[in-house]
Amino acid sequence: MRKLFFVFGTIVGMSVPPVLAEDLDVKINADIASITVETVNGPVEIMRDQDLNATVNPTYAKTSRKCPPFCIQPMQVAPGVTTVGEIEVLKFAEKGGKLIDGRTLEWHLDGTVPSAINMPYTQMASRLDEVGCTGSEGNWDCTNAEEVLLFCNGPWCGQSPMAIKAMLREGYPPEKIFYYRGGMQAWSSLGLTVVEGEM
């Protein structure tokens, strides 16, 4: 049975009628009230939490984690890779871009950005055929690589940076990779819609 999340006053995982922009007190920005993305379970509307008393998910409230492995990541993960923020993630997802959750499966299943697919950093070098490369690990041809946007848990999480470095090692073009450094911590702190991840 599919687990349902109560997130931001909405039942995530069930169809919810779209909300009119004028009905929202908390918009994404002055120009964007919400966006709708396609997921394996149908369309999902991404918006900010409308509860003006909402607080950060406790999973992402912790400020101090043992480093290593939970060290603060650089703003630029690698030369040629573009770091982006939430608005860019939303626009990328809205146009149907390949949004990749680079975290391990248990993190992904706990909650992710709507439309994200799970490609754990531990498997990235062997799964590049899923993003337009041909061949196999150690011998990829990424001439037709897709644009991808990777994220993990936040500025202290090294999972998506490790995935990106594995991609680059295998010959993935850096200009086709976008890195959302804020990850789930920033996404959650802004009250954006979170859905249960898919296996």
C-alpha positions in Angstrom: 0.0 0.0 0.0 1.3 3.4 -0.9 2.2 5.6 2.1 0.7 9.1 2.0 2.5 12.2 3.3 0.8 15.1 5.0 2.9 17.9 3.7 2.1 21.6 3.7 -1.6 21.0 4.5 -2.0 18.7 1.4 -2.1 15.0 1.0 0.9 14.2 -1.1 0.5 11.2 -3.3 -3.2 11.9 -4.1 -4.6 14.1 -6.8 -5.3 17.6 -5.6 -7.1 20.2 -7.7 -4.9 23.0 -8.8 -4.9 26.1 -6.6 -5.6 29.5 -8.1 -2.8 32.0 -7.8 -5.0 34.5 -6.1 -5.9 32.0 -3.4 -2.3 31.6 -2.3 -0.9 33.7 0.5 2.6 32.3 0.1 3.7 32.3 -3.5 7.1 31.0 -4.9 8.0 34.5 -5.9 6.2 37.6 -7.1 5.7 36.1 -10.5 5.2 32.4 -9.8 2.4 31.1 -7.5 3.0 27.4 -8.3 4.1 25.1 -11.1 2.9 21.6 -12.2 5.3 18.8 -13.1 4.7 15.4 -14.5 5.6 12.4 -12.3 5.2 8.7 -12.6 2.0 9.1 -10.6 0.6 11.9 -12.7 0.8 15.7 -12.4 1.9 17.3 -9.1 1.6 20.9 -8.2 4.6 22.4 -6.5 3.9 25.3 -4.2 5.0 26.7 -0.9 3.4 25.7 2.4 0.4 27.9 3.0 0.5 27.4 6.8 2.1 30.7 8.1 3.1 28.8 11.3 4.9 25.9 9.6 8.4 25.0 10.6 11.2 23.2 9.0 11.1 19.4 8.8 13.2 18.1 11.8 15.2 15.9 9.4 16.7 19.1 7.9 16.8 21.3 11.1 20.0 19.8 12.4 22.9 22.3 12.1 25.9 20.2 13.0 26.9 16.9 11.6 30.2 15.0 11.9 32.6 16.1 9.1 33.7 14.0 7.4 31.5 12.8 5.9 29.0 15.6 6.3 31.2 18.5 5.3 30.1 21.8 3.7 30.2 21.5 0.0 31.7 24.2 -2.3 29.4 26.5 -4.3 31.0 25.3 -7.5 31.3 21.5 -7.4 33.5 21.2 -10.5 34.6 23.4 -13.4 31.9 23.9 -16.1 29.1 22.6 -13.8 26.5 25.3 -13.1 25.2 25.7 -9.5 21.5 26.7 -9.4 18.8 27.7 -6.9 15.2 26.9 -6.3 13.7 29.0 -9.2 16.1 27.3 -11.7 15.1 23.9 -10.3 11.4 24.7 -10.7 11.9 25.9 -14.3 14.0 22.9 -15.1 11.4 20.5 -13.7 8.5 22.3 -15.3 10.0 22.0 -18.8 10.5 18.2 -18.2 14.2 18.2 -17.5 15.8 15.2 -15.9 15.9 16.0 -12.2 18.2 13.5 -10.4 18.1 12.7 -6.7 21.6 11.5 -6.1 20.9 10.3 -2.6 20.8 6.7 -1.5 17.4 5.0 -1.9 16.2 5.2 1.7 16.7 9.1 1.6 14.9 9.3 -1.7 11.9 7.2 -0.5 11.5 9.4 2.6 10.7 12.4 0.4 12.0 14.1 -2.7 11.4 16.9 -5.1 8.4 16.1 -7.4 9.5 14.5 -10.7 12.9 13.6 -9.4 14.3 10.1 -10.3 16.7 8.3 -8.0 20.2 7.6 -9.3 22.3 7.1 -6.1 25.8 8.5 -6.3 27.1 4.9 -5.6 25.5 3.7 -9.0 26.0 6.8 -11.2 29.0 5.6 -13.1 27.2 2.5 -14.2 23.9 4.1 -15.1 24.8 6.8 -17.6 22.8 5.0 -20.3 19.8 6.4 -18.5 20.9 10.0 -19.3 21.8 9.7 -22.9 25.3 8.0 -22.9 26.1 4.7 -24.7 28.6 2.1 -23.7 29.3 0.9 -20.2 31.3 2.0 -17.1 34.8 3.0 -18.0 33.9 3.2 -21.7 31.0 5.7 -22.1 30.3 7.8 -25.1 28.4 10.8 -23.9 28.1 12.7 -27.2 24.3 12.7 -26.8 24.2 13.3 -23.1 21.0 14.9 -21.7 20.9 18.0 -19.5 20.6 16.9 -15.9 20.1 18.6 -12.6 21.4 16.8 -9.5 20.7 17.4 -5.8 21.0 15.6 -2.4 20.4 16.7 1.2 21.9 20.1 1.2 25.1 22.1 1.5 26.5 19.5 4.0 25.8 16.5 1.8 28.4 15.1 -0.5 26.2 12.5 -2.4 25.3 14.6 -5.5 28.8 16.1 -5.7 30.3 12.6 -5.7 27.7 11.6 -8.4 28.7 14.6 -10.5 32.4 13.8 -10.1 31.8 10.2 -11.2 29.9 11.5 -14.2 32.7 13.8 -15.2 35.3 11.0 -14.7 33.3 8.9 -17.2 33.3 11.7 -19.8 29.9 13.4 -19.2 30.0 17.0 -20.5 30.1 19.4 -17.5 28.0 22.0 -19.4 25.1 19.5 -19.4 25.2 19.2 -15.5 23.4 21.5 -13.1 24.0 21.3 -9.3 21.3 22.3 -6.8 23.6 22.8 -3.8 20.7 23.7 -1.4 19.1 20.3 -1.9 16.4 19.0 0.3 17.4 21.1 3.3 16.8 24.4 1.4 13.8 23.0 -0.5 12.2 22.0 2.8 13.1 25.2 4.6 11.2 27.1 1.9 8.1 25.0 2.4 8.1 23.6 -1.2 6.1 20.5 -2.0 7.8 17.1 -1.2 6.6 13.8 -2.4 7.4 10.2 -1.5 10.2 8.9 -3.7 9.7 6.0 -6.2 11.7 2.8 -6.4 
